[in-house]
């Protein structure tokens, strides 16, 4: 399913099964875990920020 221009990331797809067996899309969203960084310890924030920036650098380097 094409949703954004990134080749990787965190997305959630919610669907339900229709009576004929097909899937019905209920919700599709990009998840943004960094929006809750104020709720974790500084150590966890720093680790996440380092992993995120490293991932973005690797993505941009292509």
C-alpha positions as CSV (number, residue, x, y, z in Angstrom):
1,X,0.0,0.0,0.0
2,X,1.6,3.3,-1.0
3,X,1.2,5.9,1.7
4,X,4.2,8.2,1.8
5,X,7.4,8.6,-0.1
6,X,9.6,6.7,2.4
7,X,10.7,3.2,1.7
8,X,10.6,2.3,5.4
9,X,9.0,3.6,8.6
10,X,6.3,2.8,11.1
11,X,2.7,2.6,9.8
12,X,-0.4,1.1,11.2
13,X,-3.2,-0.4,9.1
14,X,-6.5,-1.3,10.7
15,X,-8.9,-3.4,8.7
16,X,-11.9,-5.6,9.2
17,X,-13.1,-8.7,7.3
18,X,-16.2,-8.2,5.1
19,X,-18.9,-10.9,4.9
20,X,-17.5,-11.9,1.4
21,X,-14.0,-12.4,2.9
22,X,-12.5,-9.2,1.5
23,X,-10.7,-6.7,3.7
24,X,-12.2,-3.2,4.4
25,X,-9.7,-0.5,5.3
26,X,-10.7,1.1,8.5
27,X,-7.7,3.3,9.3
28,X,-4.2,3.9,7.9
29,X,-1.7,6.2,9.7
30,X,1.9,6.9,10.1
31,X,2.9,6.5,13.7
32,X,5.0,9.2,15.3
33,X,6.6,7.8,18.5
34,X,8.7,10.9,19.0
35,X,5.6,12.8,19.9
36,X,5.7,11.1,23.4
37,X,9.3,11.6,24.1
38,X,8.5,14.0,27.0
39,X,7.0,11.0,28.8
40,X,10.2,8.9,29.0
41,X,13.6,9.2,30.7
42,X,16.4,11.4,29.3
43,X,18.4,8.2,28.5
44,X,15.5,6.8,26.4
45,X,15.0,10.1,24.7
46,X,18.7,10.3,23.8
47,X,18.8,6.7,22.5
48,X,15.7,7.3,20.4
49,X,17.0,10.6,19.0
50,X,20.4,8.9,18.1
51,X,18.7,6.0,16.4
52,X,16.3,8.3,14.5
53,X,19.0,10.6,13.2
54,X,21.2,7.6,12.3
55,X,18.3,6.1,10.3
56,X,17.6,9.4,8.5
57,X,21.3,9.8,7.6
58,X,21.3,6.3,6.2
59,X,18.1,7.0,4.3
60,X,19.5,10.2,2.8
61,X,22.8,8.5,1.9
62,X,20.7,6.1,-0.1
